[in-house]
Amino acid sequence: MTTKTHQNKRIWELDFLRGLAIIMMVFDHFMFDFAFFDNYFSNFREVDNSFFNWMYEFANMYWDSFLRFLGREFFVLLFLIISGISFTFSKNNFKRGFKLLLVALLITFVTYMIELLLGIRVLIVFGVIHMFAFSIIITALIRKFIKNEIIILFIGMAILTIGFIFGMFSPHFLPLNLSNLPKIIIGVGRYGADHFGIVPYVGFILIGTVIGNAFYKNKVSLLPKHNLSSNNIFLIAGRKSLLVYVLHQPLVLIFVSIIAYIFGYRF
């Protein structure tokens, strides 16, 4: 997921925007943990801590809001468009896609073990990393056989249109079983809080590759003059986006659980 110029320098605006999207995703998952606080802890009502009650109510208000839906789609769109641009910088996207797929399978395994051992419903069957891995591979396959940027753009727009028409930006919940798994992967249905089907989101990556080839053909910054420190949190998150995304979910859950345990909450 690197973003480099010919001089091995990173393109700062892409790192910044990717980092912004990742941090907002972290916030979204932080709100998820509090929105489902009563499912995590069996004595949630008995403890009745005012701060945790307020966080629980605020997180539920946020989680059910239309603002959250719009924000989620915007920052996912931003992340995938930037990822599509970065796709044009990679020498071997098939290799990158399969590496991400291994990470995605590890996420599924870890969340399954947490759910099995602790009874916390956090299983991620097909989340953003799964979708991203499949989309990178699919995009690489499409670009292997189709070289025309207009056609690629049309395919991306067509996939998004299908997503809008069939409501695949907010698919309905499906129980997890073998017959429903292909539907969950494609995006016809959903399972779990962190779910992103291949359709329509692969469309954003395809469009991003067109933008990358059009505006970043020379792999240099379009905004070379900036005063941001290299230690800027958004730049750091953008440079380490995969690491931040993979690690933040268990770390946030562990952090919330430890604090809650101190205040008397029990699983």
C-alpha positions in Angstrom: 0.0 0.0 0.0 2.9 2.3 -0.6 2.7 5.6 -2.4 6.1 6.6 -3.9 7.7 8.7 -6.5 10.6 7.8 -8.8 12.8 9.3 -6.1 11.3 6.9 -3.5 9.5 9.8 -1.9 5.9 9.4 -0.8 3.1 11.5 -2.3 2.0 13.4 0.8 -1.6 14.3 -0.3 -2.5 10.6 -0.9 -1.0 9.6 2.5 -2.9 12.4 4.2 -6.3 11.6 2.6 -5.8 7.9 3.2 -4.9 8.6 6.8 -7.9 10.8 7.3 -10.1 7.9 6.0 -8.5 5.3 8.2 -8.8 7.5 11.3 -12.5 8.0 10.7 -12.9 4.2 10.2 -11.2 3.7 13.6 -13.6 6.2 15.1 -16.5 4.4 13.6 -15.4 1.1 15.1 -14.8 2.7 18.4 -18.5 3.9 18.3 -19.5 0.3 17.4 -17.9 -1.1 20.5 -19.8 1.4 22.7 -23.1 1.0 20.7 -23.1 -2.7 21.5 -21.7 -2.4 25.1 -24.8 -4.1 26.5 -24.1 -7.1 24.4 -20.5 -7.4 25.6 -21.1 -7.1 29.3 -23.8 -9.2 31.0 -24.1 -6.8 34.0 -24.3 -3.6 32.0 -27.7 -2.6 33.5 -26.6 -3.5 37.0 -23.4 -1.4 37.0 -25.3 1.7 35.7 -22.2 3.9 35.3 -23.3 7.4 34.2 -20.3 7.9 31.8 -20.6 4.5 30.1 -24.4 5.0 29.9 -23.8 8.3 28.1 -21.2 6.8 25.8 -23.6 3.9 25.0 -26.5 6.3 24.2 -24.3 8.6 22.2 -22.8 5.7 20.2 -26.3 4.3 19.5 -27.5 7.7 18.3 -24.4 8.0 16.1 -24.7 4.4 14.8 -28.3 4.8 13.8 -28.0 8.2 12.2 -28.1 9.1 8.5 -25.0 11.2 9.1 -23.1 8.0 10.0 -24.3 6.3 6.9 -23.2 9.2 4.7 -19.9 9.6 6.5 -19.1 5.9 6.3 -19.7 5.8 2.6 -17.8 9.0 2.0 -14.6 7.9 3.8 -14.8 4.4 2.4 -15.1 6.0 -1.1 -12.1 8.2 -0.3 -10.0 5.3 0.9 -10.9 3.2 -2.1 -10.3 6.0 -4.7 -6.9 6.6 -3.1 -6.2 2.9 -3.1 -7.2 2.8 -6.8 -4.7 5.6 -7.5 -2.0 3.7 -5.6 -2.9 0.6 -7.6 -1.2 2.3 -10.6 2.1 2.6 -8.7 2.4 -1.1 -7.8 4.5 -3.4 -10.0 2.6 -6.6 -9.0 -1.0 -6.1 -7.8 -1.7 -9.8 -8.0 0.9 -10.4 -5.3 -0.3 -7.5 -3.3 -3.9 -8.7 -3.5 -3.1 -12.2 -2.3 -1.0 -10.9 0.6 -4.0 -8.8 1.7 -6.2 -11.9 1.3 -4.0 -13.7 3.8 -4.4 -10.8 6.2 -8.1 -10.9 5.7 -8.3 -14.6 6.5 -6.3 -14.0 9.6 -8.8 -11.3 10.7 -11.6 -13.8 10.2 -9.8 -16.4 12.3 -9.0 -14.0 15.1 -12.5 -12.6 15.3 -13.9 -16.1 15.2 -11.8 -17.2 18.1 -12.8 -14.0 20.1 -16.4 -14.8 19.5 -16.0 -18.5 20.3 -14.0 -18.0 23.5 -15.5 -14.8 24.9 -19.0 -14.9 23.4 -18.6 -11.4 21.9 -20.2 -11.1 18.5 -17.3 -9.6 16.5 -16.9 -12.1 13.7 -15.8 -10.5 10.5 -16.7 -12.7 7.6 -16.1 -10.3 4.7 -15.0 -6.9 5.9 -13.1 -4.0 4.2 -9.8 -5.9 4.0 -11.5 -8.9 2.4 -13.3 -6.7 -0.1 -10.1 -4.7 -0.7 -8.1 -7.9 -1.4 -10.6 -9.4 -3.8 -11.1 -6.0 -5.5 -7.4 -5.6 -6.1 -7.2 -9.0 -7.7 -10.3 -8.4 -9.8 -9.0 -5.0 -10.9 -5.7 -6.5 -11.9 -7.5 -9.1 -13.9 -9.7 -6.5 -15.7 -6.7 -4.3 -16.4 -4.7 -7.3 -17.7 -7.2 -7.7 -20.6 -8.6 -4.2 -21.0 -6.2 -1.3 -21.6 -8.7 1.5 -22.6 -9.2 4.0 -19.7 -12.7 5.0 -21.0 -13.9 1.4 -20.9 -12.4 0.9 -17.4 -14.2 4.1 -16.2 -17.4 2.8 -17.8 -17.1 -0.6 -16.0 -16.5 1.2 -12.7 -19.5 3.5 -13.1 -21.7 0.5 -14.2 -20.8 -1.4 -11.0 -21.7 1.6 -8.9 -25.0 2.0 -10.8 -25.8 -1.6 -10.1 -25.0 -1.0 -6.5 -27.4 1.9 -6.3 -30.2 0.2 -8.2 -30.2 -3.0 -6.1 -29.5 -1.3 -2.7 -26.1 -2.9 -2.3 -24.7 0.1 -0.4 -26.9 -1.0 2.5 -27.8 -4.7 1.9 -30.1 -6.6 4.2 -28.8 -8.9 6.9 -28.5 -12.6 6.1 -27.8 -15.5 8.5 -24.4 -17.0 8.0 -24.4 -20.3 6.2 -22.8 -21.8 3.1 -25.7 -20.9 0.8 -25.6 -17.3 1.9 -21.8 -16.9 1.9 -21.5 -16.1 -1.9 -24.3 -13.4 -1.5 -22.4 -11.9 1.5 -19.1 -11.8 -0.5 -20.7 -10.3 -3.6 -22.7 -7.8 -1.6 -26.3 -8.9 -2.1 -26.6 -9.5 1.7 -24.5 -8.6 4.7 -23.3 -10.3 7.9 -21.6 -8.6 10.8 -20.9 -4.9 11.5 -17.8 -4.7 9.4 -19.1 -5.9 6.0 -18.2 -4.6 2.5 -19.3 -6.7 -0.5 -17.3 -6.7 -3.7 -20.1 -4.9 -5.4 -20.3 -1.9 -5.5 -17.0 -1.1 -3.9 -14.7 -2.5 -6.6 -16.2 0.2 -8.8 -14.5 2.9 -6.7 -11.1 1.2 -7.1 -11.5 0.9 -10.8 -12.4 4.6 -11.0 -9.4 5.3 -8.8 -7.0 3.6 -11.2 -8.3 5.8 -14.1 -7.7 8.9 -11.9 -4.2 7.6 -11.1 -3.3 7.0 -14.7 -4.7 10.4 -15.7 -3.3 12.6 -12.9 -0.4 10.7 -11.3 1.2 9.2 -14.5 4.6 10.6 -13.4 4.1 9.4 -9.8 4.8 12.8 -8.3 2.8 15.0 -6.0 0.3 17.4 -7.5 0.8 19.6 -4.4 4.5 19.5 -3.9 4.6 22.5 -1.5 3.2 21.9 2.0 4.1 22.7 5.6 2.8 19.5 7.2 5.2 17.8 9.6 6.2 14.2 8.7 4.9 13.4 12.2 1.4 14.5 11.3 -1.0 11.9 12.6 -2.9 11.7 9.3 0.4 11.2 7.3 1.5 8.5 9.7 -1.8 6.7 9.5 -1.8 7.0 5.8 1.7 5.5 5.5 0.8 2.6 7.9 -2.8 2.3 6.8 -3.0 -1.5 6.7 -1.2 -1.9 10.0 -3.5 0.7 11.7 -6.6 -0.9 10.3 -5.6 -4.5 11.3 -4.4 -3.6 14.8 -6.9 -1.0 15.8 -9.9 -3.4 16.1 -8.5 -5.8 18.7 -6.6 -2.9 20.5 -9.8 -0.7 20.8 -11.8 -3.7 22.0 -9.1 -4.6 24.6 -8.8 -1.0 25.7 -12.5 -0.6 26.1 -12.8 -3.9 27.9 -10.0 -3.1 30.4 -11.5 0.3 31.3 -14.9 -1.3 31.6 -13.5 -4.1 33.8 -12.0 -1.5 36.2 -15.4 0.1 36.6 -17.0 -3.3 37.4 -18.3 -4.6 34.1 -18.1 -8.3 33.5 -18.6 -10.5 30.4 
